[in-house]
Amino acid sequence: MAYNLLFEPVKNTKIKKGSHTIMFVRKQRYRMPKTLDDAAEKVISDLPGGHQEILSRMTDKQFQRFYEKVAKFILDDFDLWLGNEELLRSCYSTHPDDNSTCDPAKIILDRVREKLQEIAGIVIIT
């Protein structure tokens, strides 16, 4: 079963076996982000407009649930534990007091949410 950003079931949506390989291929298509803002912009650019709107309006509780579901993918897609030290340093620079309790995926998603809230309601027509 597929779920939307609020983790409600989406009917008539099928997930193909082996769909995880799409992420690996997609990951190879773009340059790894080196800064927190680059990572946030990459996440935003991968979200459809409707999902951007939903994410910008989530309550703190909904956002926490969202974070818990996607954190692993953020860590994996941006190679945060496998050598993307520049991005890791950039994330930790926002929490200089205690890096041991900072989760880089949470930091990235917080920045995504912050950026989306700044542009909420703006419509770009291309």
Secondary structure by P-SEA (a helix, b strand, c coil): ccccccccccccccccccaaaaaaaaaaaccccccaaaaaaaaaaaccaaaaaaaaaccaaaaaaaaaacaaaaaaaacccccaaaaaaaaacccccccccccaaaaaaaaaaaaaaaaccccccc
